[in-house]
């Protein structure tokens, strides 16, 4: 029974991603995502971002695919006081390559879609989080190096605006 419920939840999450106009990278290859990525761009509809974005800096993400096709994502960045901020997420693959879900007590649904990926250059990631009937949209731009072309930065901004994220909630993070 729990497996059936989780399967149905996965299908629902995938349907949400597709219905929002966001589709995963065609021929997504999880193994090519492995390794170090810089978190370069961040955009969200979440209110906390307005008060925190001035203190945010570019961070690093280590992505580690499992043999089963799931993904471990370990983030780290410097806090304004010089301490290190860390967060680990383990996301489960769905039936659709490039779409993952996170099972959490904090969120009812947490759906991650790898929208546009050039494995040796950048990854554009879209996240939908739902809690108490309220949905939060999050876009991330990651790069294999801390510097990406203006065309890629513009693509990230345009994508985020198309997800109804306000222009003031879209930022390219300064380097640490």
Secondary structure, DSSP 8 states (H G I E B T S, - for coil): -HHHHHHHHHHHHHHHHHHTT----TT--GGGG-EEEEEEEEEES-THHHHHGGG-B-EEEEEEE-TTS-EEEEEEEE-TTS-EEEEEEEEEE-SSTTEEE---SS-SEEEEEEEEEETTTEEEEEEEEEETTEEEEEEEEEESSS---HHHHHHHHHHHHHTT--GGGEEE-B--
